[in-house]
């Protein structure tokens, strides 16, 4: 593998990525000056047109187009947790590509996030504001202030990270007509919790890159899918739980079905749609 890899970011993600890639692969991280906001912003003024995975790969390919032999990029999205009702989640994707044709994509779903928003009335109560700010870890985690006229953003300020700055921003926003909305600033350099998740994903990607394909020895042999159908321990019928992990090579596409890594061979009746409809 190449000793230098370019990370396509404008939000300081190299702080989370540099150590895992150096310790695990001996690769040094450099960055580009490409404005990744052109591919979409969390604050909504520029729509992300592609899926998170497609956007992530597109970012990494920008690094290769700049003349580098290896490139890295990440993309995040936020919303309700798919399995835990009423809990927000952070879904991160990280892509590694090189000029040998290697393309490895890893992902991580994290429930530790401060993601959220607060719509304020013009005569809002200070206690309501302070309770929300405390919940989203302000000021160590920055916030965004908007004024919305329907779907139109008529005022926007990002990276608010001090009480005095927030007070001034609220005064400026109050001069505009529309709905006041505070949002967590989810850009990595403004959100230490998200930066930590990106660091964990970098470790996961490095571990995968250290795994070689048994057929062609390309890096990145790892899980790319799952086969469900773990049998119920009571009735023997297939459940929705994972039975096999599907390992694949990103280059030659060799696949292997492997049993669950936790060794579980039977599902509990409570997880069976027949025993527990």
C-alpha positions as CSV (number, residue, x, y, z in Angstrom):
1,X,0.0,0.0,0.0
2,X,1.1,3.6,-0.6
3,X,2.8,5.4,2.3
4,X,0.8,8.6,1.8
5,X,-2.9,8.9,1.6
6,X,-5.0,12.0,1.0
7,X,-8.0,12.7,3.1
8,X,-10.7,14.8,1.4
9,X,-12.1,17.0,4.1
10,X,-12.5,20.6,5.1
11,X,-13.6,19.9,8.7
12,X,-10.5,18.7,10.4
13,X,-11.2,14.9,10.3
14,X,-7.5,14.3,10.0
15,X,-7.4,14.7,13.8
16,X,-9.4,11.5,14.1
17,X,-8.0,9.6,11.2
18,X,-4.2,10.3,11.3
19,X,-3.3,8.0,14.3
20,X,-5.2,4.8,13.3
21,X,-3.7,4.9,9.8
22,X,-0.2,5.6,11.0
23,X,-0.2,3.0,13.7
24,X,-2.1,0.3,11.7
25,X,-0.7,0.8,8.2
26,X,2.3,3.1,8.5
27,X,0.5,5.6,6.2
28,X,0.7,9.4,6.7
29,X,-2.4,11.5,6.1
30,X,-2.4,14.7,4.1
31,X,-5.4,16.8,3.1
32,X,-6.8,18.7,0.2
33,X,-8.3,22.2,-0.1
34,X,-11.4,20.9,-1.9
35,X,-14.7,22.5,-0.5
36,X,-16.6,19.4,0.4
37,X,-19.7,21.6,1.2
38,X,-20.3,21.7,-2.5
39,X,-21.5,18.1,-2.2
40,X,-24.1,19.0,0.4
41,X,-24.3,20.5,3.9
42,X,-25.9,19.4,7.1
43,X,-27.4,22.9,7.6
44,X,-29.4,22.5,4.4
45,X,-28.4,25.5,2.2
46,X,-26.8,23.0,-0.2
47,X,-28.7,19.8,-0.8
48,X,-26.9,16.5,-0.9
49,X,-28.0,15.0,-4.2
50,X,-26.5,11.5,-3.8
51,X,-26.7,8.9,-1.1
52,X,-24.2,9.1,1.8
53,X,-22.3,6.1,0.3
54,X,-22.2,7.6,-3.2
55,X,-21.2,11.0,-1.8
56,X,-18.4,9.4,0.3
57,X,-16.9,7.6,-2.7
58,X,-17.2,10.7,-4.8
59,X,-15.2,12.6,-2.3
60,X,-12.5,10.0,-2.2
61,X,-12.3,10.0,-6.1
62,X,-11.7,13.7,-5.9
63,X,-8.5,12.9,-4.0
64,X,-7.4,10.5,-6.7
65,X,-8.2,13.1,-9.4
66,X,-5.8,15.5,-7.7
67,X,-2.9,13.1,-8.6
68,X,-2.7,11.1,-5.3
69,X,-2.4,7.3,-5.5
70,X,-4.5,6.6,-2.4
71,X,-7.5,8.6,-1.1
72,X,-9.8,8.5,1.9
73,X,-13.1,10.2,2.7
74,X,-16.0,10.0,5.1
75,X,-19.7,11.0,5.2
76,X,-22.2,11.1,8.0
77,X,-26.0,11.2,8.3
78,X,-28.2,11.6,11.3
79,X,-31.7,10.7,12.3
80,X,-33.8,8.2,14.3
81,X,-32.0,5.0,15.3
82,X,-33.3,2.1,13.1
83,X,-33.6,-0.3,16.1
84,X,-34.0,1.9,19.2
85,X,-37.1,4.0,19.1
86,X,-36.9,7.7,20.2
87,X,-33.1,7.6,20.1
88,X,-31.0,9.6,17.6
89,X,-28.2,7.9,15.7
90,X,-25.1,8.8,13.8
91,X,-24.5,6.7,10.7
92,X,-20.9,7.1,9.4
93,X,-19.4,5.8,6.2
94,X,-15.7,5.8,5.3
95,X,-14.2,4.9,1.9
96,X,-10.6,4.0,0.9
97,X,-9.7,3.9,-2.8
98,X,-6.4,3.7,-4.7
99,X,-5.1,3.7,-8.2
100,X,-4.7,-0.1,-8.2
101,X,-8.5,-0.4,-8.3
102,X,-9.1,-1.1,-4.6
103,X,-12.3,0.4,-3.2
104,X,-13.1,-0.5,0.4
105,X,-16.1,1.0,2.2
106,X,-16.8,0.6,6.0
107,X,-19.6,1.9,8.1
108,X,-20.6,2.4,11.7
109,X,-23.9,3.1,13.3
110,X,-23.5,4.9,16.6
111,X,-26.2,5.9,19.1
112,X,-23.9,8.3,20.9
113,X,-24.7,11.7,19.3
114,X,-26.0,15.0,20.4
115,X,-28.1,15.5,17.2
116,X,-31.2,17.5,17.7
117,X,-33.0,20.8,17.1
118,X,-35.2,23.3,19.0
119,X,-37.8,25.6,17.5
120,X,-38.1,28.8,19.5
121,X,-41.0,31.1,19.9
122,X,-40.2,34.8,19.7
123,X,-41.0,35.1,23.4
124,X,-39.2,31.9,24.4
125,X,-38.4,31.0,28.0
126,X,-34.8,31.2,28.9
127,X,-35.1,28.0,30.9
128,X,-36.3,26.1,27.9
129,X,-33.3,27.3,25.9
130,X,-30.8,26.5,28.6
131,X,-32.2,23.0,29.1
132,X,-31.8,22.2,25.4
133,X,-28.3,23.7,25.2
134,X,-27.2,21.6,28.2
135,X,-28.7,18.5,26.6
136,X,-26.7,19.0,23.3
137,X,-23.4,19.7,25.2
138,X,-23.2,23.4,24.3
139,X,-20.7,25.2,24.2
140,X,-18.2,22.3,23.7
141,X,-20.4,21.3,20.8
142,X,-21.4,24.1,18.5
143,X,-24.9,25.0,17.4
144,X,-26.5,26.5,14.3
145,X,-29.1,29.3,14.3
146,X,-31.6,29.6,11.4
147,X,-34.6,31.7,10.6
148,X,-37.0,29.8,8.3
149,X,-39.7,31.1,6.1
150,X,-41.4,27.8,5.2
151,X,-38.5,25.8,3.6
152,X,-36.5,28.9,2.8
153,X,-33.5,29.8,5.0
154,X,-33.6,33.6,5.5
155,X,-30.9,33.7,8.2
156,X,-28.1,31.2,8.9
157,X,-25.2,31.3,11.3
158,X,-23.0,28.2,12.0
159,X,-20.3,27.3,14.5
160,X,-21.9,29.2,17.5
161,X,-19.8,28.0,20.4
162,X,-20.1,30.6,23.2
163,X,-23.0,32.1,25.2
164,X,-22.1,35.6,24.1
165,X,-22.0,34.6,20.5
166,X,-25.4,32.9,20.8
167,X,-26.9,36.0,22.4
168,X,-25.6,38.2,19.6
169,X,-26.8,35.7,17.0
170,X,-30.3,35.6,18.5
171,X,-30.4,39.4,18.4
172,X,-29.5,39.4,14.7
173,X,-31.9,36.6,13.9
174,X,-34.7,38.4,15.6
175,X,-34.6,41.1,12.9
176,X,-35.9,38.6,10.4
177,X,-39.4,37.3,10.0
178,X,-39.8,33.5,10.3
179,X,-39.3,30.5,12.6
180,X,-36.3,30.6,14.9
181,X,-34.6,27.2,14.9
182,X,-31.5,26.1,16.7
183,X,-29.7,23.0,15.5
184,X,-26.7,21.0,16.6
185,X,-23.7,21.7,14.3
186,X,-22.8,18.2,13.1
187,X,-19.7,19.1,11.2
188,X,-16.8,17.1,12.7
189,X,-14.7,20.1,13.7
190,X,-17.6,21.5,15.7
191,X,-18.8,18.3,17.3
192,X,-16.3,16.3,19.4
193,X,-18.8,13.4,19.9
194,X,-19.0,12.9,16.1
195,X,-15.2,13.3,15.8
196,X,-14.9,10.3,18.2
197,X,-17.2,8.2,16.1
198,X,-15.1,9.0,13.0
199,X,-12.0,7.9,14.9
200,X,-13.7,4.6,15.8
201,X,-14.7,4.0,12.2
202,X,-11.1,4.8,11.0
203,X,-9.9,2.0,13.3
204,X,-12.5,-0.4,11.9
205,X,-11.5,0.5,8.3
206,X,-7.8,0.0,9.1
207,X,-8.5,-3.4,10.5
208,X,-10.3,-4.3,7.3
209,X,-7.5,-3.1,5.1
210,X,-5.1,-5.4,7.0
211,X,-7.3,-8.3,6.0
212,X,-6.2,-9.8,2.7
213,X,-8.3,-11.7,0.2
214,X,-7.5,-15.4,0.3
215,X,-7.6,-15.5,-3.5
216,X,-5.9,-12.4,-4.8
217,X,-4.3,-11.0,-1.6
218,X,-5.9,-7.6,-2.2
219,X,-6.5,-5.6,1.0
220,X,-10.0,-5.1,2.4
221,X,-11.5,-8.6,2.6
222,X,-14.4,-8.2,5.0
223,X,-18.2,-8.2,5.7
224,X,-20.2,-6.8,2.8
225,X,-23.6,-8.4,3.6
226,X,-25.5,-10.8,5.9
227,X,-27.8,-13.8,5.4
228,X,-30.7,-14.0,7.8
229,X,-32.5,-17.1,9.0
230,X,-31.0,-18.1,12.4
231,X,-33.2,-21.0,13.5
232,X,-35.5,-20.8,16.5
233,X,-34.3,-23.0,19.4
234,X,-37.9,-24.0,20.2
235,X,-39.7,-24.6,16.8
236,X,-36.7,-24.6,14.4
237,X,-38.2,-22.1,12.0
238,X,-36.0,-19.4,10.5
239,X,-36.0,-16.0,12.2
240,X,-34.9,-12.6,11.1
241,X,-31.7,-12.8,13.0
242,X,-28.4,-13.1,11.1
243,X,-27.3,-16.7,10.3
244,X,-24.2,-16.0,8.2
245,X,-21.9,-13.0,7.5
246,X,-21.0,-12.6,3.8
247,X,-17.3,-11.7,3.4
248,X,-16.2,-10.4,0.0
249,X,-13.1,-9.1,-1.7
250,X,-13.4,-5.5,-3.1
251,X,-11.2,-6.4,-6.1
252,X,-11.8,-9.9,-7.3
253,X,-15.3,-10.2,-5.7
254,X,-14.6,-13.6,-4.1
255,X,-17.2,-14.3,-1.4
256,X,-17.4,-16.5,1.6
257,X,-20.3,-17.3,3.9
258,X,-19.1,-17.5,7.5
259,X,-21.1,-18.2,10.7
260,X,-21.8,-15.4,13.1
261,X,-18.7,-14.2,15.0
262,X,-20.5,-14.5,18.4
263,X,-21.0,-18.2,17.9
264,X,-24.8,-18.0,18.4
265,X,-26.4,-21.0,16.6
266,X,-30.0,-20.8,17.8
267,X,-32.4,-17.8,18.3
268,X,-34.4,-17.4,21.5
269,X,-38.2,-18.1,21.1
270,X,-38.8,-14.4,21.9
271,X,-37.0,-13.5,18.6
272,X,-39.1,-15.9,16.6
273,X,-42.1,-14.6,14.7
274,X,-43.8,-18.0,15.0
275,X,-43.3,-18.5,18.8
276,X,-43.7,-14.8,19.6
277,X,-46.0,-13.4,16.9
